Amino acid sequence: MKLDHTLPLEYRSEENSNRIFGFWLFLGAEIVLFSTLFAVYLTLWNRTGSGPSGHEIFEIGPVMIETFVLLTSSFTIGLFINSMRQGLKKPAMVFFFITLLLGAVFLGVEIMEFVTYVNEGATLQRSAFLSSLFVLLGTHGAHVTLGLLWGIGLMIQIGREGFTLDTANKSFIFSLYWHFLDVVWIFIFSFVYLKGLM
């Protein structure tokens, strides 16, 4: 296998570069998925029927917590990749752990938010608005959950093997996924919550 030592570890082999390119293609499909969900939501956001509107159920406090922890986790995953590229395993693992912890906090707040909505009678079948809201937020939350499980598995592998061509490549691909979820959240924050609170 020919390696290019002028490149970061995750890009050094042609196979690794191809995996990263393939993951960019996957993220393109994810963009289509979330674009569709946003289009449905923006079409149905005022179709509240007998149910509450966003203005009635959204609370800025939990949303700000979710936004803060998820955007902070985007910063810490960047620090993880930077530490990995410098061959600093211990700091990298600390930053990766913090990233996953922040992701778990985000998920906990989102679950509490969903429970609050349901307790207030804002359920999936109540209106077209609520259906599209739950599907959009739930899909993003499912992606975060998958990211947490993937991250835990990756942490275990890095703990055992250290940073190799394989684990560095997987780590970088994971960071792309995590940044993607943060970008989607910025759109959710802007076009769902801020729009709904106005």
C-alpha positions, 0 to 999 in steps of 0.5 A: 500500500502506497502512503503519502506521508505529506498528508494527515493520517486519515488521508494517507492511503488512497483507500482512506481518501476514497472512504472520505469521498464516499462519506461526502456522497452519503452526506449529500443523500442526508442533505436531501433527506433533511431538505425534504423534512424541512420542506414538509415542515415549512409547508405544514407549520401553520396547519395546527388544526385543533392542536397548539402552534409552535408559539404556544409550545416552544420554550426558549430555555431548553432550545438554547441549552440544546444549541449551546451544547451541540455547537460546543460539541462541534468545537470539541470534535474539532479539538479531537481531530486536531489532537489526533493529527498531532498524535496526542492520544490522551487529549484526543480521547478527553475531547472525544469523551466531552463531545459524546457527553455533550451529545448525550446532554443534548439528547436528554434535553430533547427527550424532556422537551418531547415529554413536555409536548406530549404532556401538554397534549401536543402529540404526533397525531394532533395536527399536521404541524405537530406531525412534521415537527416530531418527524423532523426533530425525531429524525435529527435526534435519531441521528444524534443517537446513532452518532453517540453509539458510533462514537462509543464504539470508536472510542473503544477501538481507539483505546485498544489500537491507538491512532492507525490509518484505520482509526484515524480515517474512521475518526475523521469521518465521524467528525464530518457526521457530527459537524453535519448534525450541528449544521442541521441543528442550526437550521432547526434552531432558525427555521423551526424554533425562532420562526415558531416563537415569533 
